[in-house]
Amino acid sequence: GMSNRLVSVPHLSVLQTHRSEKWRGFPKDVLPLPVAEMDFPVAEPIRAVLAEMVATSDLGYLGAIPELGLGFKKFAKERWNWDLDETQVRAATDVGVAVVEILRVFTSPDDLILINSPVYHNFYNWINETKLTKVDVPLERTGDENGNPWEINWDGIEKAYASGLKVHILCSPHNPLGRVYSKEELLRIVALAKRYDVLVISDEIHAPLTFKDKVFVPMLSLGSDAEAVSVTVTAASKGWNIAGLKCAIIVSQNEAINARLATMPIAVHYRASLLGGFATAVAFAEGGVWLDSVLENLDHNRHMIKELLSSQLPSVRYHIPDNGYLAWLDLEALNLGEDPSVTLLEKGRVAFNAGHTYGKQCSQYVRLNFATSPTIVTEAVHRIARAI
């Protein structure tokens, strides 16, 4: 309908003029689909606040910004029926900086931290930066292939928790699997965290992009036990495509955890950007209509990929994600060599993320960003077919 036309993707030639990493990372003849950045025009309320701030030369340091907590509170209530204390919403530069700074106050070098691979590649970088010891309990592709087949290894998780674990960093919803954790799963994690005294850091950056047929559950909406064991990091950067504005939020809902977070360096707040802070507040408070029309586009694309693959590359395994705009493709049957992404770049002139960066066991996977036009998504699949 009308809403879809509000956010149609510009022509490829226009996108190629963009200065971001997505469009500068590869030669012009390569179709770039790795970086998690959308090709939709930014929401009008966000553009309006940015234009106004530039027009009035309002480009100083980020100071007091109650709008940030209030905007997130409004969005959380509307989307997830979560009532939160907005005074426990803090600014940070981006989700990566937020996680690293939280780890610095809750851990010491060599402490154990749990991840569940395949997972967002920067989790590994943050663990290295804070000199923690990684424990990995991989998600396993053992479930129903008609749904999201990735299952949690609960025995492995409990063993890790019992081994003296300090932190479990959760990607919720999950990138690259497009998996939304159920309320029951999250409560099970909370119970383990409480029993073994583990801090759960829930990275919920992809949460706004959850499709209508799934329910996203914020970790901190699950009651006092969850509030006592978890910190949430999130941002408007994925949902509204404003990563370049540099602002994320750290959310707690517990006195002791809030007091601990208060010991982070004062610079954590000041390193976020003024434009990012106010754009983020507006995104959460007024960006709902735009977000819904983007989700309609993404919903169309996630199903279209299934159809394209079925007709052109039936041996490629792909589950339709429950969330977000990242397709996780198992290309093993195509025999594209040690790293299929390299072959596809060389022979197909199409760029994806290499599966091995998310987990060594996933070297035959690639991650495809479908937050673009149906035309570009179709061309991407054609290029895979041409490369084999």
Secondary structure as GFF3:
##gff-version 3
##sequence-region A 1 388
A	DSSP	alpha_helix	2	6	.	.	.	ID=ss1
A	DSSP	alpha_helix	12	15	.	.	.	ID=ss2
A	DSSP	alpha_helix	21	24	.	.	.	ID=ss3
A	DSSP	beta_strand	31	32	.	.	.	ID=ss4
A	DSSP	alpha_helix	44	55	.	.	.	ID=ss5
A	DSSP	alpha_helix	66	80	.	.	.	ID=ss6
A	DSSP	three_ten_helix	86	88	.	.	.	ID=ss7
A	DSSP	beta_strand	89	92	.	.	.	ID=ss8
A	DSSP	alpha_helix	95	106	.	.	.	ID=ss9
A	DSSP	beta_strand	112	115	.	.	.	ID=ss10
A	DSSP	alpha_helix	122	129	.	.	.	ID=ss11
A	DSSP	beta_strand	133	136	.	.	.	ID=ss12
A	DSSP	beta_strand	140	141	.	.	.	ID=ss13
A	DSSP	beta_strand	150	151	.	.	.	ID=ss14
A	DSSP	alpha_helix	154	162	.	.	.	ID=ss15
A	DSSP	beta_strand	167	171	.	.	.	ID=ss16
A	DSSP	alpha_helix	183	196	.	.	.	ID=ss17
A	DSSP	beta_strand	199	203	.	.	.	ID=ss18
A	DSSP	three_ten_helix	207	209	.	.	.	ID=ss19
A	DSSP	three_ten_helix	219	221	.	.	.	ID=ss20
A	DSSP	alpha_helix	224	229	.	.	.	ID=ss21
A	DSSP	beta_strand	230	234	.	.	.	ID=ss22
A	DSSP	three_ten_helix	243	245	.	.	.	ID=ss23
A	DSSP	beta_strand	248	251	.	.	.	ID=ss24
A	DSSP	alpha_helix	255	261	.	.	.	ID=ss25
A	DSSP	alpha_helix	267	270	.	.	.	ID=ss26
A	DSSP	alpha_helix	274	286	.	.	.	ID=ss27
A	DSSP	alpha_helix	288	312	.	.	.	ID=ss28
A	DSSP	beta_strand	317	318	.	.	.	ID=ss29
A	DSSP	beta_strand	326	330	.	.	.	ID=ss30
A	DSSP	three_ten_helix	332	334	.	.	.	ID=ss31
A	DSSP	alpha_helix	340	343	.	.	.	ID=ss32
A	DSSP	pi_helix	344	348	.	.	.	ID=ss33
A	DSSP	beta_strand	350	351	.	.	.	ID=ss34
A	DSSP	beta_strand	353	354	.	.	.	ID=ss35
A	DSSP	three_ten_helix	355	357	.	.	.	ID=ss36
A	DSSP	three_ten_helix	360	362	.	.	.	ID=ss37
A	DSSP	beta_strand	365	369	.	.	.	ID=ss38
A	DSSP	alpha_helix	374	387	.	.	.	ID=ss39
###
